[in-house]
Amino acid sequence: MNIIDSSGWLEYFSDGPNASLFSRPLQETADILVPTITIYEVF
């Protein structure tokens, strides 16, 4: 199980220097847990 916080999503979406670290966990959709507060922070 992977919990991705807002900094991980923002890094991935903005294609920042560490985006590659988040790409693999984000592509494993069955194992992602996203807290509701994280969705609000990124939105």
N, CA, C, O and CB atoms as a CASP TS submission, in Angstrom:
PFRMAT TS
TARGET T0000
AUTHOR 0000-0000-0000
METHOD Language model
MODEL 1
PARENT N/A
ATOM      1  N   MET     1       0.843  -1.168   0.000  1.00  0.00           N
ATOM      2  CA  MET     1       0.000   0.000   0.000  1.00  0.00           C
ATOM      3  C   MET     1       0.893   1.237   0.000  1.00  0.00           C
ATOM      4  O   MET     1       1.882   1.302   0.730  1.00  0.00           O
ATOM      5  CB  MET     1      -0.962  -0.005   1.216  1.00  0.00           C
ATOM      6  N   ASN     2       0.533   2.216  -0.826  1.00  0.00           N
ATOM      7  CA  ASN     2       1.259   3.479  -0.912  1.00  0.00           C
ATOM      8  C   ASN     2       0.322   4.619  -0.558  1.00  0.00           C
ATOM      9  O   ASN     2      -0.773   4.734  -1.108  1.00  0.00           O
ATOM     10  CB  ASN     2       1.859   3.682  -2.324  1.00  0.00           C
ATOM     11  N   ILE     3       0.760   5.453   0.357  1.00  0.00           N
ATOM     12  CA  ILE     3       0.027   6.659   0.702  1.00  0.00           C
ATOM     13  C   ILE     3       0.788   7.817   0.077  1.00  0.00           C
ATOM     14  O   ILE     3       1.944   8.069   0.416  1.00  0.00           O
ATOM     15  CB  ILE     3      -0.129   6.832   2.265  1.00  0.00           C
ATOM     16  N   ILE     4       0.132   8.513  -0.832  1.00  0.00           N
ATOM     17  CA  ILE     4       0.768   9.619  -1.538  1.00  0.00           C
ATOM     18  C   ILE     4       0.221  10.928  -0.984  1.00  0.00           C
ATOM     19  O   ILE     4      -0.985  11.170  -1.033  1.00  0.00           O
ATOM     20  CB  ILE     4       0.530   9.521  -3.075  1.00  0.00           C
ATOM     21  N   ASP     5       1.108  11.775  -0.457  1.00  0.00           N
ATOM     22  CA  ASP     5       0.654  13.058   0.075  1.00  0.00           C
ATOM     23  C   ASP     5       0.668  14.113  -1.031  1.00  0.00           C
ATOM     24  O   ASP     5       1.041  13.828  -2.169  1.00  0.00           O
ATOM     25  CB  ASP     5       1.542  13.504   1.264  1.00  0.00           C
ATOM     26  N   SER     6       0.264  15.312  -0.690  1.00  0.00           N
ATOM     27  CA  SER     6       0.125  16.363  -1.694  1.00  0.00           C
ATOM     28  C   SER     6       1.452  16.720  -2.359  1.00  0.00           C
ATOM     29  O   SER     6       1.471  17.038  -3.548  1.00  0.00           O
ATOM     30  CB  SER     6      -0.472  17.598  -1.063  1.00  0.00           C
ATOM     31  N   SER     7       2.550  16.674  -1.626  1.00  0.00           N
ATOM     32  CA  SER     7       3.834  17.006  -2.241  1.00  0.00           C
ATOM     33  C   SER     7       4.209  16.002  -3.332  1.00  0.00           C
ATOM     34  O   SER     7       4.814  16.377  -4.337  1.00  0.00           O
ATOM     35  CB  SER     7       4.933  17.055  -1.177  1.00  0.00           C
ATOM     36  N   GLY     8       3.858  14.745  -3.143  1.00  0.00           N
ATOM     37  CA  GLY     8       4.118  13.736  -4.165  1.00  0.00           C
ATOM     38  C   GLY     8       3.304  13.953  -5.419  1.00  0.00           C
ATOM     39  O   GLY     8       3.823  13.847  -6.530  1.00  0.00           O
ATOM     40  N   TRP     9       2.025  14.259  -5.245  1.00  0.00           N
ATOM     41  CA  TRP     9       1.165  14.527  -6.404  1.00  0.00           C
ATOM     42  C   TRP     9       1.633  15.768  -7.149  1.00  0.00           C
ATOM     43  O   TRP     9       1.711  15.762  -8.378  1.00  0.00           O
ATOM     44  CB  TRP     9      -0.298  14.699  -5.964  1.00  0.00           C
ATOM     45  N   LEU    10       1.943  16.827  -6.420  1.00  0.00           N
ATOM     46  CA  LEU    10       2.380  18.060  -7.073  1.00  0.00           C
ATOM     47  C   LEU    10       3.700  17.865  -7.808  1.00  0.00           C
ATOM     48  O   LEU    10       3.884  18.398  -8.902  1.00  0.00           O
ATOM     49  CB  LEU    10       2.517  19.181  -6.050  1.00  0.00           C
ATOM     50  N   GLU    11       4.596  17.126  -7.230  1.00  0.00           N
ATOM     51  CA  GLU    11       5.875  16.837  -7.889  1.00  0.00           C
ATOM     52  C   GLU    11       5.641  16.052  -9.179  1.00  0.00           C
ATOM     53  O   GLU    11       6.256  16.334 -10.207  1.00  0.00           O
ATOM     54  CB  GLU    11       6.812  16.046  -6.942  1.00  0.00           C
ATOM     55  N   TYR    12       4.761  15.083  -9.114  1.00  0.00           N
ATOM     56  CA  TYR    12       4.445  14.251 -10.286  1.00  0.00           C
ATOM     57  C   TYR    12       3.751  15.074 -11.377  1.00  0.00           C
ATOM     58  O   TYR    12       4.141  14.999 -12.542  1.00  0.00           O
ATOM     59  CB  TYR    12       3.549  13.059  -9.873  1.00  0.00           C
ATOM     60  N   PHE    13       2.736  15.853 -11.020  1.00  0.00           N
ATOM     61  CA  PHE    13       1.989  16.637 -12.000  1.00  0.00           C
ATOM     62  C   PHE    13       2.823  17.747 -12.627  1.00  0.00           C
ATOM     63  O   PHE    13       2.645  18.067 -13.802  1.00  0.00           O
ATOM     64  CB  PHE    13       0.766  17.231 -11.354  1.00  0.00           C
ATOM     65  N   SER    14       3.729  18.334 -11.854  1.00  0.00           N
ATOM     66  CA  SER    14       4.551  19.428 -12.382  1.00  0.00           C
ATOM     67  C   SER    14       5.820  18.931 -13.068  1.00  0.00           C
ATOM     68  O   SER    14       6.613  19.724 -13.576  1.00  0.00           O
ATOM     69  CB  SER    14       4.923  20.380 -11.265  1.00  0.00           C
ATOM     70  N   ASP    15       6.003  17.614 -13.079  1.00  0.00           N
ATOM     71  CA  ASP    15       7.189  16.988 -13.679  1.00  0.00           C
ATOM     72  C   ASP    15       8.475  17.566 -13.089  1.00  0.00           C
ATOM     73  O   ASP    15       9.420  17.912 -13.797  1.00  0.00           O
ATOM     74  CB  ASP    15       7.182  17.178 -15.208  1.00  0.00           C
ATOM     75  N   GLY    16       8.464  17.654 -11.768  1.00  0.00           N
ATOM     76  CA  GLY    16       9.619  18.178 -11.047  1.00  0.00           C
ATOM     77  C   GLY    16      10.800  17.213 -11.073  1.00  0.00           C
ATOM     78  O   GLY    16      10.700  16.126 -11.643  1.00  0.00           O
ATOM     79  N   PRO    17      11.904  17.597 -10.466  1.00  0.00           N
ATOM     80  CA  PRO    17      13.109  16.782 -10.492  1.00  0.00           C
ATOM     81  C   PRO    17      12.963  15.408  -9.829  1.00  0.00           C
ATOM     82  O   PRO    17      13.712  14.485 -10.152  1.00  0.00           O
ATOM     83  CB  PRO    17      14.209  17.526  -9.829  1.00  0.00           C
ATOM     84  N   ASN    18      12.018  15.266  -8.919  1.00  0.00           N
ATOM     85  CA  ASN    18      11.808  13.983  -8.243  1.00  0.00           C
ATOM     86  C   ASN    18      10.546  13.256  -8.712  1.00  0.00           C
ATOM     87  O   ASN    18      10.095  12.316  -8.057  1.00  0.00           O
ATOM     88  CB  ASN    18      11.733  14.203  -6.751  1.00  0.00           C
ATOM     89  N   ALA    19       9.984  13.679  -9.823  1.00  0.00           N
ATOM     90  CA  ALA    19       8.749  13.081 -10.338  1.00  0.00           C
ATOM     91  C   ALA    19       8.920  11.590 -10.616  1.00  0.00           C
ATOM     92  O   ALA    19       7.980  10.816 -10.434  1.00  0.00           O
ATOM     93  CB  ALA    19       8.305  13.798 -11.613  1.00  0.00           C
ATOM     94  N   SER    20      10.087  11.189 -11.046  1.00  0.00           N
ATOM     95  CA  SER    20      10.309   9.770 -11.358  1.00  0.00           C
ATOM     96  C   SER    20      10.192   8.887 -10.116  1.00  0.00           C
ATOM     97  O   SER    20       9.860   7.707 -10.229  1.00  0.00           O
ATOM     98  CB  SER    20      11.686   9.581 -11.996  1.00  0.00           C
ATOM     99  N   LEU    21      10.458   9.441  -8.939  1.00  0.00           N
ATOM    100  CA  LEU    21      10.326   8.672  -7.698  1.00  0.00           C
ATOM    101  C   LEU    21       8.869   8.347  -7.394  1.00  0.00           C
ATOM    102  O   LEU    21       8.579   7.351  -6.731  1.00  0.00           O
ATOM    103  CB  LEU    21      10.940   9.443  -6.529  1.00  0.00           C
ATOM    104  N   PHE    22       7.955   9.179  -7.874  1.00  0.00           N
ATOM    105  CA  PHE    22       6.535   8.992  -7.603  1.00  0.00           C
ATOM    106  C   PHE    22       5.799   8.280  -8.730  1.00  0.00           C
ATOM    107  O   PHE    22       4.685   7.798  -8.525  1.00  0.00           O
ATOM    108  CB  PHE    22       5.892  10.320  -7.349  1.00  0.00           C
ATOM    109  N   SER    23       6.397   8.203  -9.913  1.00  0.00           N
ATOM    110  CA  SER    23       5.672   7.645 -11.061  1.00  0.00           C
ATOM    111  C   SER    23       5.319   6.178 -10.879  1.00  0.00           C
ATOM    112  O   SER    23       4.201   5.778 -11.201  1.00  0.00           O
ATOM    113  CB  SER    23       6.491   7.808 -12.316  1.00  0.00           C
ATOM    114  N   ARG    24       6.229   5.372 -10.379  1.00  0.00           N
ATOM    115  CA  ARG    24       5.935   3.948 -10.208  1.00  0.00           C
ATOM    116  C   ARG    24       4.826   3.705  -9.179  1.00  0.00           C
ATOM    117  O   ARG    24       3.872   2.988  -9.481  1.00  0.00           O
ATOM    118  CB  ARG    24       7.197   3.205  -9.790  1.00  0.00           C
ATOM    119  N   PRO    25       4.920   4.277  -7.974  1.00  0.00           N
ATOM    120  CA  PRO    25       3.829   4.055  -7.005  1.00  0.00           C
ATOM    121  C   PRO    25       2.478   4.588  -7.495  1.00  0.00           C
ATOM    122  O   PRO    25       1.441   3.998  -7.192  1.00  0.00           O
ATOM    123  CB  PRO    25       4.178   4.715  -5.674  1.00  0.00           C
ATOM    124  N   LEU    26       2.474   5.690  -8.245  1.00  0.00           N
ATOM    125  CA  LEU    26       1.221   6.256  -8.722  1.00  0.00           C
ATOM    126  C   LEU    26       0.595   5.423  -9.835  1.00  0.00           C
ATOM    127  O   LEU    26      -0.617   5.486 -10.043  1.00  0.00           O
ATOM    128  CB  LEU    26       1.447   7.666  -9.207  1.00  0.00           C
ATOM    129  N   GLN    27       1.385   4.660 -10.537  1.00  0.00           N
ATOM    130  CA  GLN    27       0.859   3.820 -11.609  1.00  0.00           C
ATOM    131  C   GLN    27       0.283   2.509 -11.076  1.00  0.00           C
ATOM    132  O   GLN    27      -0.443   1.822 -11.794  1.00  0.00           O
ATOM    133  CB  GLN    27       1.950   3.528 -12.626  1.00  0.00           C
ATOM    134  N   GLU    28       0.589   2.161  -9.854  1.00  0.00           N
ATOM    135  CA  GLU    28       0.038   0.953  -9.227  1.00  0.00           C
ATOM    136  C   GLU    28      -1.254   1.342  -8.509  1.00  0.00           C
ATOM    137  O   GLU    28      -1.294   1.431  -7.282  1.00  0.00           O
ATOM    138  CB  GLU    28       1.071   0.298  -8.225  1.00  0.00           C
ATOM    139  N   THR    29      -2.299   1.571  -9.287  1.00  0.00           N
ATOM    140  CA  THR    29      -3.531   2.140  -8.757  1.00  0.00           C
ATOM    141  C   THR    29      -4.233   1.275  -7.716  1.00  0.00           C
ATOM    142  O   THR    29      -4.958   1.801  -6.872  1.00  0.00           O
ATOM    143  CB  THR    29      -4.463   2.401  -9.873  1.00  0.00           C
ATOM    144  N   ALA    30      -4.037  -0.013  -7.758  1.00  0.00           N
ATOM    145  CA  ALA    30      -4.690  -0.889  -6.781  1.00  0.00           C
ATOM    146  C   ALA    30      -4.095  -0.732  -5.382  1.00  0.00           C
ATOM    147  O   ALA    30      -4.722  -1.106  -4.392  1.00  0.00           O
ATOM    148  CB  ALA    30      -4.580  -2.343  -7.226  1.00  0.00           C
ATOM    149  N   ASP    31      -2.880  -0.178  -5.304  1.00  0.00           N
ATOM    150  CA  ASP    31      -2.180  -0.066  -4.030  1.00  0.00           C
ATOM    151  C   ASP    31      -2.072   1.364  -3.504  1.00  0.00           C
ATOM    152  O   ASP    31      -1.282   1.624  -2.596  1.00  0.00           O
ATOM    153  CB  ASP    31      -0.814  -0.642  -4.167  1.00  0.00           C
ATOM    154  N   ILE    32      -2.849   2.293  -4.058  1.00  0.00           N
ATOM    155  CA  ILE    32      -2.759   3.698  -3.637  1.00  0.00           C
ATOM    156  C   ILE    32      -3.839   4.021  -2.615  1.00  0.00           C
ATOM    157  O   ILE    32      -4.997   3.625  -2.754  1.00  0.00           O
ATOM    158  CB  ILE    32      -2.882   4.640  -4.853  1.00  0.00           C
ATOM    159  N   LEU    33      -3.434   4.740  -1.601  1.00  0.00           N
ATOM    160  CA  LEU    33      -4.367   5.283  -0.621  1.00  0.00           C
ATOM    161  C   LEU    33      -4.160   6.797  -0.620  1.00  0.00           C
ATOM    162  O   LEU    33      -3.059   7.284  -0.364  1.00  0.00           O
ATOM    163  CB  LEU    33      -4.145   4.655   0.823  1.00  0.00           C
ATOM    164  N   VAL    34      -5.229   7.530  -0.910  1.00  0.00           N
ATOM    165  CA  VAL    34      -5.137   8.988  -0.962  1.00  0.00           C
ATOM    166  C   VAL    34      -6.094   9.567   0.076  1.00  0.00           C
ATOM    167  O   VAL    34      -7.311   9.446  -0.064  1.00  0.00           O
ATOM    168  CB  VAL    34      -5.468   9.529  -2.397  1.00  0.00           C
ATOM    169  N   PRO    35      -5.548  10.195   1.117  1.00  0.00           N
ATOM    170  CA  PRO    35      -6.411  10.816   2.116  1.00  0.00           C
ATOM    171  C   PRO    35      -7.219  11.966   1.500  1.00  0.00           C
ATOM    172  O   PRO    35      -6.751  12.642   0.583  1.00  0.00           O
ATOM    173  CB  PRO    35      -5.573  11.327   3.303  1.00  0.00           C
ATOM    174  N   THR    36      -8.407  12.173   2.003  1.00  0.00           N
ATOM    175  CA  THR    36      -9.279  13.224   1.489  1.00  0.00           C
ATOM    176  C   THR    36      -8.613  14.599   1.572  1.00  0.00           C
ATOM    177  O   THR    36      -8.742  15.399   0.645  1.00  0.00           O
ATOM    178  CB  THR    36     -10.596  13.234   2.259  1.00  0.00           C
ATOM    179  N   ILE    37      -7.918  14.878   2.645  1.00  0.00           N
ATOM    180  CA  ILE    37      -7.264  16.177   2.792  1.00  0.00           C
ATOM    181  C   ILE    37      -6.234  16.408   1.685  1.00  0.00           C
ATOM    182  O   ILE    37      -6.023  17.544   1.261  1.00  0.00           O
ATOM    183  CB  ILE    37      -6.591  16.280   4.166  1.00  0.00           C
ATOM    184  N   THR    38      -5.603  15.349   1.222  1.00  0.00           N
ATOM    185  CA  THR    38      -4.634  15.468   0.128  1.00  0.00           C
ATOM    186  C   THR    38      -5.312  15.909  -1.156  1.00  0.00           C
ATOM    187  O   THR    38      -4.763  16.729  -1.893  1.00  0.00           O
ATOM    188  CB  THR    38      -3.909  14.139  -0.096  1.00  0.00           C
ATOM    189  N   ILE    39      -6.480  15.387  -1.433  1.00  0.00           N
ATOM    190  CA  ILE    39      -7.226  15.783  -2.628  1.00  0.00           C
ATOM    191  C   ILE    39      -7.557  17.275  -2.550  1.00  0.00           C
ATOM    192  O   ILE    39      -7.417  17.990  -3.542  1.00  0.00           O
ATOM    193  CB  ILE    39      -8.526  14.937  -2.777  1.00  0.00           C
ATOM    194  N   TYR    40      -7.988  17.742  -1.400  1.00  0.00           N
ATOM    195  CA  TYR    40      -8.304  19.164  -1.242  1.00  0.00           C
ATOM    196  C   TYR    40      -7.054  20.040  -1.380  1.00  0.00           C
ATOM    197  O   TYR    40      -7.119  21.115  -1.975  1.00  0.00           O
ATOM    198  CB  TYR    40      -8.964  19.409   0.118  1.00  0.00           C
ATOM    199  N   GLU    41      -5.931  19.595  -0.842  1.00  0.00           N
ATOM    200  CA  GLU    41      -4.703  20.375  -0.934  1.00  0.00           C
ATOM    201  C   GLU    41      -4.236  20.515  -2.375  1.00  0.00           C
ATOM    202  O   GLU    41      -3.801  21.593  -2.781  1.00  0.00           O
ATOM    203  CB  GLU    41      -3.610  19.735  -0.094  1.00  0.00           C
ATOM    204  N   VAL    42      -4.317  19.458  -3.142  1.00  0.00           N
ATOM    205  CA  VAL    42      -3.853  19.501  -4.531  1.00  0.00           C
ATOM    206  C   VAL    42      -4.831  20.283  -5.390  1.00  0.00           C
ATOM    207  O   VAL    42      -4.427  21.008  -6.300  1.00  0.00           O
ATOM    208  CB  VAL    42      -3.673  18.080  -5.092  1.00  0.00           C
ATOM    209  N   PHE    43      -6.128  20.135  -5.098  1.00  0.00           N
ATOM    210  CA  PHE    43      -7.126  20.856  -5.884  1.00  0.00           C
ATOM    211  C   PHE    43      -6.966  22.346  -5.686  1.00  0.00           C
ATOM    212  O   PHE    43      -7.716  23.130  -6.266  1.00  0.00           O
ATOM    213  CB  PHE    43      -8.545  20.417  -5.503  1.00  0.00           C
TER
END
